[in-house]
Amino acid sequence: MTTPHVRKGTPPKVYVSVYAVLLALTGLTVAAARFDLGRFNLAIALAIAGTKALAVIVYFMHARSAGRLIWLFAGAGFFWLAILITLSLYDPLTRGWLPPPEW
Amino acid sequence: MTTPAHHFEDLGQQREAAALGMWVFLVTEILFFGGLFAAFAFYRSTHYDAFARAANLLDWRVGAGNTAVLITSSLMMALAVRAARLGRRRDLQLFLAATSLLGALFVAVKFWEYAHKAAEHLVPGFDFAVEGPWAQETRLFLGFYFVMTGVHALHMVIGICVLVTLWEMARRGVFSPERHALVENAGLYWHFVDIVWIFLFPMLYLMGAH
């Protein structure tokens, strides 16, 4: 549970590598958006943004070296976010699945 | 030698408590922005074509450039936290200054974009002048654009104020390798605001690019 009194800094090389990956993924998301892939455009954009967010959380926000309690709290936040968005989209995404009831 | 406050076992536990408190705040921020993203996702799925069309009113090159500026500022922030951990005061001041200057550049570009939108009568509620069959959906999209990027820009401005304060505290030698929770937590906040933009950029700027 406890961490050492004085932490050693992460080597700057790690931060610069993560930075390069983040810039490359930004270029990739711009490039992918130029092709018409139907609904896959959104899936690709979200996958890239999610990967970038994870890299920022794990390396820049030091989740890698954080205790399990912090993972639990951060995870709870994203879990509730997933519920919020999924339940909000239940209605619009399932419209048209069933014919309207006959009167 | 710095001793922890009396209710903590050791400095490691005290430090983790500080980070945990910041994360609790960030969880409320996740759900704050999450509500906006959920509402946007709802209307985007029900007005698919109109939103793609309206997204082309935004210039993706400006958005991409600003994304690069913000990611660079996050790198500077990570290096600032590293300098604080190692007790390098001069580096800490340098990287805090770089982070806040890049943040200020981002906000300046954002307001330049807003000024252009205002000149083109694209601000809903203020002399809005889009007509035709897509007018209502375009108004809705731009409403989301201004509220979401506006709230994000407000977070940036608050972050810059925090960073300037930290810079002054660093100059006075307040921070040490044992005592710099403010720098750590400001870093968590800054990276979080970066993550929000990482999602805002493709959602708002790129959805109509094809």
HADDOCK unambig.tbl for C-alpha pairs under 7 A between the chains (distance, minus, plus):
assign (segid A and resid 2 and name CA) (segid B and resid 12 and name CA) 5.22 0.50 0.50
assign (segid A and resid 2 and name CA) (segid B and resid 13 and name CA) 5.51 0.50 0.50
assign (segid A and resid 3 and name CA) (segid B and resid 12 and name CA) 4.73 0.50 0.50
assign (segid A and resid 4 and name CA) (segid B and resid 12 and name CA) 5.98 0.50 0.50
assign (segid A and resid 5 and name CA) (segid B and resid 11 and name CA) 5.94 0.50 0.50
assign (segid A and resid 5 and name CA) (segid B and resid 12 and name CA) 5.64 0.50 0.50
assign (segid A and resid 6 and name CA) (segid B and resid 177 and name CA) 6.33 0.50 0.50
assign (segid A and resid 6 and name CA) (segid B and resid 178 and name CA) 6.28 0.50 0.50
assign (segid A and resid 7 and name CA) (segid B and resid 85 and name CA) 6.64 0.50 0.50
assign (segid A and resid 9 and name CA) (segid B and resid 82 and name CA) 5.35 0.50 0.50
assign (segid A and resid 9 and name CA) (segid B and resid 85 and name CA) 6.39 0.50 0.50
assign (segid A and resid 9 and name CA) (segid B and resid 86 and name CA) 6.53 0.50 0.50
assign (segid A and resid 15 and name CA) (segid B and resid 75 and name CA) 6.62 0.50 0.50
assign (segid A and resid 19 and name CA) (segid B and resid 75 and name CA) 6.41 0.50 0.50
assign (segid A and resid 23 and name CA) (segid B and resid 68 and name CA) 6.55 0.50 0.50
assign (segid A and resid 30 and name CA) (segid B and resid 206 and name CA) 6.98 0.50 0.50
assign (segid A and resid 33 and name CA) (segid B and resid 206 and name CA) 5.99 0.50 0.50
assign (segid A and resid 33 and name CA) (segid B and resid 207 and name CA) 6.97 0.50 0.50
assign (segid A and resid 33 and name CA) (segid B and resid 209 and name CA) 5.79 0.50 0.50
assign (segid A and resid 33 and name CA) (segid B and resid 210 and name CA) 5.98 0.50 0.50
assign (segid A and resid 34 and name CA) (segid B and resid 209 and name CA) 5.33 0.50 0.50
assign (segid A and resid 34 and name CA) (segid B and resid 210 and name CA) 4.29 0.50 0.50
assign (segid A and resid 35 and name CA) (segid B and resid 210 and name CA) 5.17 0.50 0.50
assign (segid A and resid 36 and name CA) (segid B and resid 210 and name CA) 5.10 0.50 0.50
assign (segid A and resid 45 and name CA) (segid B and resid 202 and name CA) 6.27 0.50 0.50
assign (segid A and resid 49 and name CA) (segid B and resid 198 and name CA) 5.93 0.50 0.50
assign (segid A and resid 49 and name CA) (segid B and resid 199 and name CA) 5.74 0.50 0.50
assign (segid A and resid 53 and name CA) (segid B and resid 195 and name CA) 5.47 0.50 0.50
assign (segid A and resid 56 and name CA) (segid B and resid 191 and name CA) 6.88 0.50 0.50
assign (segid A and resid 60 and name CA) (segid B and resid 78 and name CA) 5.66 0.50 0.50
assign (segid A and resid 61 and name CA) (segid B and resid 188 and name CA) 5.63 0.50 0.50
assign (segid A and resid 61 and name CA) (segid B and resid 191 and name CA) 6.81 0.50 0.50
assign (segid A and resid 70 and name CA) (segid B and resid 20 and name CA) 5.72 0.50 0.50
assign (segid A and resid 73 and name CA) (segid B and resid 23 and name CA) 6.94 0.50 0.50
assign (segid A and resid 73 and name CA) (segid B and resid 24 and name CA) 6.76 0.50 0.50
assign (segid A and resid 74 and name CA) (segid B and resid 23 and name CA) 6.47 0.50 0.50
assign (segid A and resid 74 and name CA) (segid B and resid 27 and name CA) 6.52 0.50 0.50
assign (segid A and resid 77 and name CA) (segid B and resid 27 and name CA) 4.84 0.50 0.50
assign (segid A and resid 77 and name CA) (segid B and resid 30 and name CA) 6.59 0.50 0.50
assign (segid A and resid 81 and name CA) (segid B and resid 31 and name CA) 6.04 0.50 0.50
assign (segid A and resid 81 and name CA) (segid B and resid 34 and name CA) 6.05 0.50 0.50
assign (segid A and resid 84 and name CA) (segid B and resid 38 and name CA) 6.89 0.50 0.50
assign (segid A and resid 85 and name CA) (segid B and resid 38 and name CA) 4.91 0.50 0.50
assign (segid A and resid 88 and name CA) (segid B and resid 38 and name CA) 6.52 0.50 0.50
assign (segid A and resid 88 and name CA) (segid B and resid 42 and name CA) 6.78 0.50 0.50
assign (segid A and resid 89 and name CA) (segid B and resid 42 and name CA) 5.94 0.50 0.50
assign (segid A and resid 92 and name CA) (segid B and resid 42 and name CA) 6.77 0.50 0.50
assign (segid A and resid 92 and name CA) (segid B and resid 45 and name CA) 6.67 0.50 0.50
assign (segid A and resid 92 and name CA) (segid B and resid 46 and name CA) 6.35 0.50 0.50
